[in-house]
């Protein structure tokens, strides 16, 4: 059984809004003496009565009674909307912020990457900044020197390593900052939402490095991200925070599904009557988008057996233009299920219609959204209607006693049979 390296018990953090200090120099000094020297509770900031004060916007509970454990070699993802307390939790675990109540127990060396480019100085070269940032993040000189070539190769900016970073592009700056952090060797690595920047290839490179560190080297990772795909790929467990309260914890895929189902907006039809206010631009304006499920009974759930039709109409505002369209289906985990193009057609000013059919027994259960792109002259994208439709498909599996999550982004019902050999059956039963 793996050893527990982080234990969080009844962790809470309360902030007082609008006031810094007590408002009195004498009381500030008394507060410092009690807390820093005598190690007593804050005499001017007690929990009693904070419920009433919070109701009047005087206090804010950033975290309330959060408890979980992380075992060695595991990666824990923390998800939630903005303002849910994710960064506060990381700062408390990193010993940057003290909790109002509760305890955090950790075993081993902790390094935190809460901001891209920690320790960087714009006037110094990339080479010098590798050493400074490495010191700041907890590496010693010998360790940085032994990993220097590997860090530079990982960043991919070898030609510019002796150039001052003030001349770097934002992408080069981010690459070098990530490269230093990716080669830390703590027992516990805490990473905030820093992978939201940088290009997609480098983000994947960093995730791969973190995955190797966790699975091969046995280090523990706590990772905050708004990318459900990144959490799902990297983490085996997850915690969902909502306004400082822990809503769910457990296997990452299960927690992500519950979080996505909670935040997704079920939207299967949108109609606009006025082209001036409809979504679009000077080329096209959308008139209608609709998802039509084909069910025998309107009360039946939308499940994996249900065929779907996507219909849309838009006003074409240009005369004699060659248009085509693409229909993109994504899961809320960030996976692209398909991207279907429609044939080109020459259009005059007026209404253009589109339609696409998705057969039943094709999609797996889960939450999905549809985006529609309009392209002119086979190459130039003129409008992308992001997440214009969203829906959820329920599971259905008759005569089956296994209830685990069905793998895969699609779930087609292809012909697939087993045919036993008669002679083999006879021989088997005659033995």
N, C-alpha and C positions, 0 to 999 in steps of 0.2 A: 504494500500500500504506500502511495506517494506521501511524502512529508508535507504538512501544511506550513507554508512560508509566510503567508499574510493572513491575519485574522482580524476582521473588522467587527466590532460589537457595539450595537446601539449607538452608532455614530450620529451626532447632530451638530449643526452649526447654525447659530443665530446671529444675524447682523442687525445693528441698530441703524436706521436710515436717517440721513440728513445731518448727523452730528459726528464730529471728530473729537475724541476726548470727552471729558466731563463738562467742559465749559468753564473750568476754573483751574488756574495754575496750581494752587494749593492742593486741590483734589486730584489733579493729574499726578503730582508728586506722591501723594498718599497711595494712589492706585498702583504706581510703579513700585513703591516700597513693598506693598502687600503681595503683589503678584510675582515680582522678580527676585526679591530678597527673601521674604517670608514664605513664598510659595503657597499663598492662600488664594481663595477665590476672589474674583473681582468684586470689591465692595460696592461699586456703583453700577454693576451690570448683572443683576441676579435674574434667575429664570422666573421667579414668582411674578405673576401678573402679566407675563409676556403674551399670553393668549389674548387678553383684552387689548393690549397695546398693538399686537399684530393686526387685530381687526381694524384698528384705526391707522394702519400704515406706518406705525412707528418702528416696527421690527419686521424682519423677514427671515423665515426659516429656509436657509439654503439647502439643508439636509435635515431629515428627521428619522431617527431610529433605523439607520441603515446597517445591516449585518450580512456578512458573507465571508467565505474562506477561499483561498487560492492555494492549490497544491503545487509543489515544485515541478517545473517542466511544463506547466499548463499555461495557456494564453486565455486571459479573461477580457472580453469585450464589454464596454460600457456604452449603452445607447440611450437616446432620449432627445427630446426637442431642445432648442435653445432655452437656457434658463432653468434647466431641470436639475442642476447641481453637479454635473459631470466634472467640470474643471475644479470646482471646490473640493470634491472628493479626492481628486488626484493631488491637489496641493496639500491636503491634510496628510495623505499617505506619504507624500514626499517631504513632510515636516517643514513645509513653507508656511502653513497656516495651522494654528492650534484649534482643535475642536471645542465647541461649547460644552459638550458632554460626550461620553463614550470613549472607547479605547481602540487603538490600532497596534497590533503586535506584528512585527516583521522579523525575519531571520535572514541575514545576509546583507550584502552591499546593494544599495539602491541607487540607481541613476535615473534622472528624469529628463525627458525631452519635451518640454512644454512650450517651447518657442523656437522657431527656425532661426539659425544663425546665432545661437547663444555664445557670447564672448567675441563675436566678430568686430573688427575695427576697420572702417572703410578706407583708411589711409594706408593700411598694411597690405602686403601681398597675400595671395592665397596660401603660400607656403607658411608664412608667419602666422596667419590666422588658424591654420590647422593646429599648430602648437598651442596657441592661446585658447582656442575653443576646447581642445582636448584637456588642457589643465582645468578649465572651468567645469567641464563635465566629469572630472574625476580621474583622468588618466595621468600617469606620470611620464616624465620625459623619455625614459627608456621604452616604455610601452608605445608612445606615439612614434618614436624613431623606428621601431621594429615594424610598425604597421603603416608607415608613411606611404610607401610605394603602393600598397594595397588600397589605401584611402584615395590616393590620386587616381588610380586606375578605375576605381568604383565610380568616382565623380565624373570621369570622362572629359576632364578639362586640362589634360596634361600640358597642352601648348600655352596655357594662360596661368600656370601655377605661380609664376614669378611676376605677375601683373597685379597692381593694387585692386582690391575687390570693388572699389568705387567705380571701376571701369567695366565691371562684369554686368552682363544682362541679368534680369531677375531670375531667369532659369538657371544660369551658371551659378549664381549665388546660392540658390536653393540646393542645387546638386552637391556643391561642396559642403554645405551645412549638413545635409543628410548623410553624406559619406563619412564625416567625422562621427556623427551619432551612431551610424550603423555598425561601427567597429568598436563600440564600447563593450566591455565584458563584465557587467555587473551580474549579481545573482538575480536581481529583479530590475527589469527595465519598464519604466512608466512613460507612455507615449500619448500625448494629447493629439488633437485634430491637426497634425502638421502635414499629413499626406493629402490634404485638400489642395495643396499647391504643387507645382512641378508637373511635367508632362506625364502622360499615361504610362509610357514605357518605363520611366524612372520610378514612378509610384509602384509599378509591378515589381521592379528590381528591389526596391526597399522592402516590400511585403515578403518577397522571396527570401531576403536576407533575415528578416525577423522570424520567418517561419523556420528557417534552418537553425537559428539561435535557440528557438524554443524546443523544437523536436529533436535536433541532433545533439545540441550542447546542454540540454537539460535546464535551461534558464527559464525564468518565469516572466511573463509579459502581461502588463495591464494596458489596454489599448482603447482609446476613445476615438470614435469616428462616426460621421454621418453617412458613410458608405456602408450599406448593409452587405454588399458583396465582399468588401474588404474584411468586415467582421466575420462573415460566414466562412471565408477562405482561411483566415488566420487563427481564429479563436475556436476553442472547443466548448467554452462556456461563456455565458453573457449575463449581464445585469441590466435591467431596464429601469431607469429613473424617470419619474414624472413629478415635477414641482418639488423636488427634494425627497420624495417618497419612493421606496423601491417597490415597483409594481410586480415585477417578475424576475426570477433568476433560475438558471438551469442550463440545459443544452442550448448552444448558440442558435441553431436552426429553429428550435421551438420558440425561443424568446423573440427572435426576429419576426417570425410569422405572426405572433400575437401583437407585436408593436406595429407592424405594417398594417394588419387588419384594423387596428385602432385608429391609425392616422389617415388611412386612405379615404378618399372622397369617392363614394359610389356615384358615378355620373355616366349615364348611358344615353342621354339625349340633350342636345343644346340647339336652340333655334334663335335666329336673329332676323328681324323684319327690316331693319334699316342698314343698308350697306355702309353708311357713313360711320356707324358705331360698331359694326361687326368686326371681328378679328381679321387682320389682313394688312395689306399695304396698297401701294398705287397700282399693283398688277392684279391682285385678287382679293376678294373679301368673302369670308365663309358665310353661307346662309343657313346651313343645317349640317349637323353630324349626329349620327344615331347608331346605337348598337341594338339589333333586333334578335333576341333569343327565340328560337323556334321550339316552343313547348306545347304539349297537348293540353295542359291546364295552366292558366296564368298563375295559379297559386303554387305550382311546382317550383322547387329550387332550381337555380342555374347550376348544374353539375357537369361532370366531365362528359356526359352523354349528349349534352345539348348543342345542336348546331347553331352557329351564330352568323348573322349577316351584318356587315358594316356598310352603311349608306351615308353619303355626304353630297352636299351641293355647295357650289361657290359661284359668286359673280366674277366673271372674267371681264376686266376693265380695259383690255387691249384688243385691238382689231387684228385679225389674221396673224395669230401667234401659235406656235407649236408647243403644246403643253403635254406633260406627263405627270404622273403622281406616284408617290411611294407610300405604302402603309407599313408602319413599323410597330411591332408588338413587343413590349418589354414587360418583364416581371418587376415587381417592386423590390426585388433583391438586387436589381441592376443588370439582369441577364437579358440580352436581346434574343427573343424567341425566333423572329423572322423579320425580314425587310423585303416586301413584295413590290416590284415596280409594275405600273400599268403601262400599256402600249402608248406611244405618242399619237396625238391627234391634233389636227389644225383646228383652232377655235376662233370664232368671231365674238364680238361683244355679246354678253348675255350669260345665262346660267349654264354651268357645266356640272354634270352629275357623275358620281363614282359609286361603285359597289364591289364588295369583296365578300366571299363566303368562307367560313371556317367550319369544316365538318365536325360532327360530334365524335367523341372518342379520339381526340387528337391532343388537346391540351391537358396537362396535369392539373390537379387542384392547386389553388393559390390565388394571389392577387396580381392583376395585370393592368397595364395602361396602353393606350393606342396614341400614336402620333402620326400626322399626315403631312407629307411634304409635297410641294408643288414645284415642278421643274420646267424651265423653258429651253427649247432648242437642244434637248437631250443632255444638257450639261450644266446649265446655270440654275442653281436653286434660288427661287424667288420668294418662297415663304415656307416656314416650318411651323405647323400648328402643334406645339408640344402638349402631350397629356390631355388631348381634347376629349377622350373617353376613358373611363376606368371602370373596372368590374372585378368581381370575385367569383371563382368557380369552386364549388363544393365537391367533396369526394363522393364516390359511389363504388361499392365493390360487393355485389351480391354473392352469396354462396362462398364466401372467403372468410376464414377465421383469423387472418393475420391483419393487424391494425396499425402497423408501423407506417412511417412516412414513405410513400411511393417515390422511388428515385427518378430523377430525370426532369427536364423542363417540359418534355412532351410525353404523352402516354398513348401512343397510337394502338389501335386494335387491329393489328395485322393478322392475317391467317397464320396460325402457328399451332401445329398438332403433334402429338406423339402417337406412333403406331407400333404397338408391340408385335414381335414376330410370333406367329402361332406355334411354330415348332419349338422356339425357345421357351415359351410359356409351358407347353406340354412337358418338355424335358425337365424344366424346373420343378414342376409339381409332381413328376414321377420319381424324383430323387428321394 
